[in-house]
Every structure is written in structure tokens, then in C-alpha cells.
Amino acid sequence: MDERTARREIVRVGQLLYERSYVVSSDGNVSVRLDDGRILATPTQTNKGRMSEDSLALTDIAGKPLNDRRASSELAMHLLIYRERPEIKAVCHAHPPHGSAFAVAGLAIDQPILSEVILTLGCVPLAAYGTPSTDELTDAMLPLVKHHNALLMANHGAVAYGEDVWQAFDRLETLEHTAKIAILARALGGASNLPPDAIEKLINVREKAGYLDERARCQSCGYLHETRITCGTGERAGNMDAPRAATNGAGKISLTREDLVELLSQAVDLKH
């Protein structure tokens, strides 16, 4: 993407993140990898709903400043994703209320309850907690980035990435919408997972259509018993009901219905 277009689109995405309450105050950050390899990113300590095109920071792929604007201290998260995924051209990090509720509850968004999500996003694992703006955060994300297009970060928020800034934003929005539906379904008594044969058909459709390629089969969520691979090992997993902490570094937490209703109420309050 050329720099002029990228500046315009980052500002627009920042406005949408703020308008939809995915960020507040100076939360969140967005970046685009330009055609020449430079990184255009949102500036530090700036409300994403009130940015201008000339307020954006410009760095090289190592994060070295190339203009007089200072990028977010969380730029390292973006640079990790660009290094690990050469096809990725944009990253959106935010704190959407429902997705972040999963993150603070210690839960991945990894149950196959919506066909559209399996087709376009896949499961969203939970990276173990790491202090923001430090190597702890990127170290926790590293094992998961290659195999997923969105992540939750424990007690922090969410990040999604794609081949352009709109795909990254759309994936973040899908994550948030899925989290909201999952919370509502659990408050109503629980969601029904799609059966394995239906999931396999959806995975075949998404690969044929080009939504996601075969790398997305290497996921920690256990959508399929026979095809699930433990991320980064190449080994088949034997028990899809085993605790997911083995692959995402975070503990598995059980919540009562009352806990979930309270979580839902808090998420709705955040939205308003």
C-alpha cells in the first residue's frame, strides 16, 4: 500500500475503533506495512478517534523512527507479527469489551459455534499474560502468531491482522461479535458446538475459497480431533478435550452461570 492511502485508511479505522467502543482514551494502536517495507503506525498517547493523517508515526521494520512522531510503545507487538507473517500488511490492537472480557476471564474464543467464524477467522487463542510494551508480551504471543489471525492477550485485550488494514479491522470486529454471542449464549444456558463433520466441511470450503490456508489447521482449539496439530510442533494431538493450557500457556478456567451473567452485565455496562 502507498503511504498516502495508508494514512487515510489508518485514520478511518481509528475513528471506527473509537466509535464502536473498541478503544477509549488513548488505548489501542494500528499499523500498516507499506510497499517499501516501512511501518506507518498510530502515535503514542493519542485518541484514535481524533487522529489526523499527518500525526502518524513512521518507522523502519526494526522500529527505528523515520519522522518526528513517536509510535506507540506497543509497536513491538506489530513488528513481531510482521516478522513472523510476511504476507501480513496491517495490524489492529484494541480492547473490545466482550473480547477483552474473555481475556480477563482467562478464556480463549475457541469453540466452534458459528459457521461464519470458522470460515473467515478460525479460533482465537489466549496468550499468557505479559507486561504491555515489554518482551514478556511478545514472547507470549510468539508461538501463536503463525497459526492464527487474531489473538487474545490475558488481562489485556485483542489483536488481529491481515493483508490490509480493513481485513485486520474486520477480523477484530468478528472476534468481538463472536465473543458477544458466546457470552449471551452461555448466559442463556450454553452454546451448541457444530459437529466435527460439519466443521471439516467448513474448513474445506474456506481453504478452497482462499479465506484461510492449511496453516490454520494447526490450531490449539481442537476444532477437529483427527486434524488438530499442536502449534509449532507438527505433532498430532490425541485428546481434543484436554486442557488448552498446554498450547496457549494460560490456565483453563471454569465459570458458573452466575459468573457468566455477571460478566455479561459488566460487558454491557462497558459498551454504554
C-alpha positions as CSV (number, residue, x, y, z in Angstrom):
1,M,0.0,0.0,0.0
2,D,1.2,3.5,-0.7
3,E,1.8,5.9,2.1
4,R,-0.9,8.4,1.3
5,T,-3.6,5.7,1.1
6,A,-2.4,4.1,4.3
7,R,-2.5,7.3,6.2
8,R,-6.1,7.9,5.2
9,E,-7.2,4.4,6.0
10,I,-5.5,4.2,9.4
11,V,-7.3,7.4,10.4
12,R,-10.6,6.0,9.3
13,V,-10.1,2.7,11.1
14,G,-9.0,4.6,14.2
15,Q,-12.3,6.5,14.1
16,L,-14.3,3.3,13.8
17,L,-12.4,1.7,16.7
18,Y,-13.3,4.6,18.9
19,E,-16.9,5.0,17.7
20,R,-17.6,1.3,18.3
21,S,-16.1,1.4,21.8
22,Y,-13.3,-1.0,20.9
23,V,-10.9,1.6,22.4
24,V,-11.2,4.5,24.8
25,S,-8.9,7.4,25.6
26,S,-5.5,6.7,24.0
27,D,-6.0,2.9,24.0
28,G,-5.1,0.7,21.1
29,N,-2.9,1.0,18.0
30,V,-3.0,0.4,14.3
31,S,-0.2,-0.1,11.8
32,V,0.4,-0.7,8.1
33,R,3.4,-2.1,6.4
34,L,4.0,0.0,3.3
35,D,5.0,-1.3,-0.1
36,D,8.6,-0.3,0.6
37,G,8.8,-2.1,4.0
38,R,8.4,1.0,6.2
39,I,5.9,0.9,9.0
40,L,3.2,3.6,9.4
41,A,1.7,3.5,12.9
42,T,-0.6,5.4,15.2
43,P,1.2,7.8,17.6
44,T,1.5,7.2,21.3
45,Q,-0.9,8.8,23.8
46,T,-3.4,9.8,21.1
47,N,-7.1,9.2,21.0
48,K,-7.7,7.0,17.9
49,G,-10.9,8.9,17.2
50,R,-9.1,12.2,16.9
51,M,-6.0,11.4,14.8
52,S,-5.0,13.3,11.7
53,E,-3.2,11.9,8.7
54,D,-0.1,13.9,9.5
55,S,0.0,12.8,13.1
56,L,1.1,9.2,12.3
57,A,4.5,7.8,13.1
58,L,6.8,6.3,10.5
59,T,9.5,3.7,11.4
60,D,11.6,1.1,9.7
61,I,10.9,-2.6,10.2
62,A,13.1,-2.6,13.3
63,G,11.1,0.2,14.9
64,K,13.6,3.0,14.3
65,P,11.8,6.3,13.9
66,L,11.8,7.9,10.5
67,N,9.9,11.0,11.3
68,D,9.3,13.3,14.3
69,R,6.3,11.4,15.6
70,R,6.6,8.7,18.3
71,A,4.9,5.4,17.7
72,S,3.1,3.5,20.4
73,S,5.2,1.7,22.9
74,E,3.4,-1.4,21.8
75,L,4.8,-1.2,18.3
76,A,6.9,-4.3,19.2
77,M,3.8,-6.4,19.0
78,H,3.1,-5.3,15.5
79,L,6.8,-5.8,14.4
80,L,6.7,-9.4,15.8
81,I,3.6,-10.1,13.6
82,Y,5.2,-8.6,10.5
83,R,8.4,-10.7,11.1
84,E,6.5,-13.9,11.6
85,R,4.0,-13.4,8.9
86,P,5.5,-11.9,5.7
87,E,2.1,-11.7,4.0
88,I,0.6,-9.6,6.7
89,K,0.4,-5.9,5.9
90,A,-1.7,-4.4,8.8
91,V,-2.3,-4.9,12.5
92,C,-5.1,-3.7,14.8
93,H,-4.8,-3.9,18.5
94,A,-7.7,-2.8,20.7
95,H,-9.7,-3.6,23.9
96,P,-13.2,-4.5,22.6
97,P,-15.3,-5.1,25.7
98,H,-16.6,-8.6,25.0
99,G,-13.4,-10.0,23.6
100,S,-11.5,-8.4,26.5
101,A,-13.9,-10.0,28.9
102,F,-12.8,-13.4,27.6
103,A,-9.2,-12.2,28.0
104,V,-9.6,-11.1,31.6
105,A,-11.6,-14.3,32.4
106,G,-8.7,-16.4,31.1
107,L,-10.7,-17.9,28.2
108,A,-9.9,-18.4,24.6
109,I,-12.6,-17.8,21.9
110,D,-12.1,-21.3,20.6
111,Q,-15.4,-23.1,20.5
112,P,-16.9,-23.9,17.0
113,I,-20.3,-22.3,17.5
114,L,-20.6,-20.1,14.4
115,S,-20.0,-21.4,10.8
116,E,-19.1,-17.9,9.5
117,V,-16.3,-17.6,12.1
118,I,-14.8,-21.0,11.2
119,L,-14.9,-19.9,7.6
120,T,-13.3,-16.5,8.0
121,L,-11.3,-16.3,11.2
122,G,-10.8,-19.6,12.9
123,C,-10.3,-19.9,16.7
124,V,-8.7,-17.1,18.7
125,P,-6.3,-18.5,21.4
126,L,-5.3,-16.8,24.6
127,A,-1.7,-15.8,25.0
128,A,-0.4,-15.9,28.5
129,Y,-0.1,-12.6,30.4
130,G,2.9,-10.4,29.6
131,T,3.5,-6.8,30.7
132,P,2.5,-4.5,27.9
133,S,5.3,-2.8,26.0
134,T,7.8,-5.4,27.1
135,D,9.3,-8.6,25.7
136,E,7.0,-10.6,28.1
137,L,4.1,-9.7,25.9
138,T,5.7,-10.6,22.5
139,D,7.3,-13.8,24.0
140,A,3.8,-15.0,25.0
141,M,2.4,-14.2,21.5
142,L,5.3,-15.7,19.5
143,P,4.1,-19.4,19.5
144,L,0.7,-18.4,18.3
145,V,1.2,-15.8,15.6
146,K,2.0,-18.1,12.7
147,H,-1.1,-20.2,13.1
148,H,-3.8,-17.6,14.0
149,N,-5.1,-14.4,12.5
150,A,-6.2,-12.9,15.8
151,L,-5.2,-13.4,19.5
152,L,-6.4,-12.6,22.9
153,M,-3.8,-11.4,25.4
154,A,-4.6,-12.4,29.0
155,N,-5.8,-9.4,31.2
156,H,-5.1,-7.1,28.3
157,G,-7.1,-7.1,25.0
158,A,-7.1,-8.4,21.5
159,V,-5.0,-8.1,18.3
160,A,-6.0,-9.0,14.7
161,Y,-4.0,-8.8,11.5
162,G,-4.5,-9.2,7.8
163,E,-3.4,-8.5,4.2
164,D,-4.7,-4.9,4.5
165,V,-6.0,-2.6,7.3
166,W,-9.6,-3.4,6.5
167,Q,-9.1,-7.2,6.8
168,A,-7.3,-6.6,10.1
169,F,-10.2,-4.5,11.3
170,D,-12.8,-6.9,10.1
171,R,-11.1,-9.8,11.9
172,L,-11.1,-7.8,15.1
173,E,-14.7,-7.0,14.7
174,T,-15.5,-10.7,14.0
175,L,-13.6,-11.5,17.2
176,E,-15.7,-9.1,19.2
177,H,-19.0,-10.1,17.7
178,T,-18.3,-13.8,18.4
179,A,-17.3,-13.1,22.0
180,K,-20.6,-11.2,22.5
181,I,-22.7,-14.0,21.0
182,A,-20.8,-16.6,23.1
183,I,-21.4,-14.6,26.3
184,L,-25.1,-14.3,25.6
185,A,-25.4,-17.9,24.7
186,R,-23.7,-19.0,27.9
187,A,-25.9,-16.7,29.9
188,L,-28.9,-18.5,28.3
189,G,-27.7,-21.9,29.3
190,G,-24.8,-22.7,26.9
191,A,-23.9,-22.8,23.2
192,S,-24.1,-25.9,21.0
193,N,-21.0,-26.7,19.1
194,L,-21.1,-27.7,15.4
195,P,-20.4,-31.4,14.9
196,P,-16.9,-32.5,13.6
197,D,-18.2,-33.5,10.1
198,A,-19.7,-30.0,9.7
199,I,-16.5,-28.4,10.8
200,E,-14.4,-30.3,8.4
201,K,-16.7,-29.3,5.5
202,L,-16.4,-25.7,6.5
203,I,-12.6,-25.9,6.7
204,N,-12.5,-27.5,3.2
205,V,-14.7,-24.6,1.9
206,R,-12.6,-21.9,3.5
207,E,-9.4,-23.4,2.0
208,K,-10.9,-23.8,-1.4
209,A,-12.3,-20.2,-1.3
210,G,-9.0,-18.9,0.0
211,Y,-10.3,-17.5,3.2
212,L,-7.7,-19.3,5.2
213,D,-5.0,-21.7,4.1
214,E,-3.8,-25.1,5.5
215,R,-1.7,-23.4,8.2
216,A,-4.9,-22.5,10.0
217,R,-5.4,-26.2,10.7
218,C,-2.6,-26.1,13.1
219,Q,-4.6,-24.6,15.9
220,S,-4.9,-25.1,19.6
221,C,-8.7,-25.1,19.8
222,G,-9.3,-28.7,18.8
223,Y,-12.0,-28.0,16.1
224,L,-11.2,-31.4,14.6
225,H,-10.0,-34.4,16.6
226,E,-8.1,-36.1,13.7
227,T,-6.5,-33.0,12.1
228,R,-5.6,-30.9,15.1
229,I,-1.9,-30.2,15.3
230,T,-0.2,-28.8,18.4
231,C,1.1,-25.4,17.3
232,G,4.8,-25.3,16.5
233,T,5.4,-29.0,17.0
234,G,3.9,-30.7,13.9
235,E,2.6,-33.4,16.3
236,R,-1.0,-34.6,16.2
237,A,-2.9,-34.0,19.4
238,G,-4.6,-37.1,20.9
239,N,-7.4,-35.6,23.0
240,M,-9.4,-32.7,21.9
241,D,-10.9,-32.4,25.4
242,A,-7.5,-31.9,27.1
243,P,-6.9,-28.6,28.8
244,R,-5.8,-26.0,26.3
245,A,-3.1,-24.6,28.6
246,A,-0.7,-27.0,27.0
247,T,-0.7,-24.9,23.8
248,N,-1.6,-21.4,24.8
249,G,0.3,-21.0,28.1
250,A,-2.8,-20.0,30.1
251,G,-4.9,-21.9,32.6
252,K,-8.3,-23.2,31.8
253,I,-11.0,-21.6,34.0
254,S,-14.5,-22.8,34.7
255,L,-17.2,-20.2,35.3
256,T,-20.7,-20.7,36.8
257,R,-23.8,-19.5,35.1
258,E,-24.0,-16.7,37.7
259,D,-20.4,-15.7,36.9
260,L,-21.2,-15.5,33.2
261,V,-24.3,-13.4,33.8
262,E,-22.3,-11.0,35.9
263,L,-19.6,-10.9,33.2
264,L,-22.3,-10.2,30.6
265,S,-23.7,-7.4,32.7
266,Q,-20.3,-5.8,33.1
267,A,-19.6,-6.1,29.4
268,V,-22.9,-4.4,28.5
269,D,-22.1,-1.6,31.0
270,L,-18.7,-1.0,29.3
271,K,-20.4,-0.7,26.0
272,H,-22.6,2.1,27.3
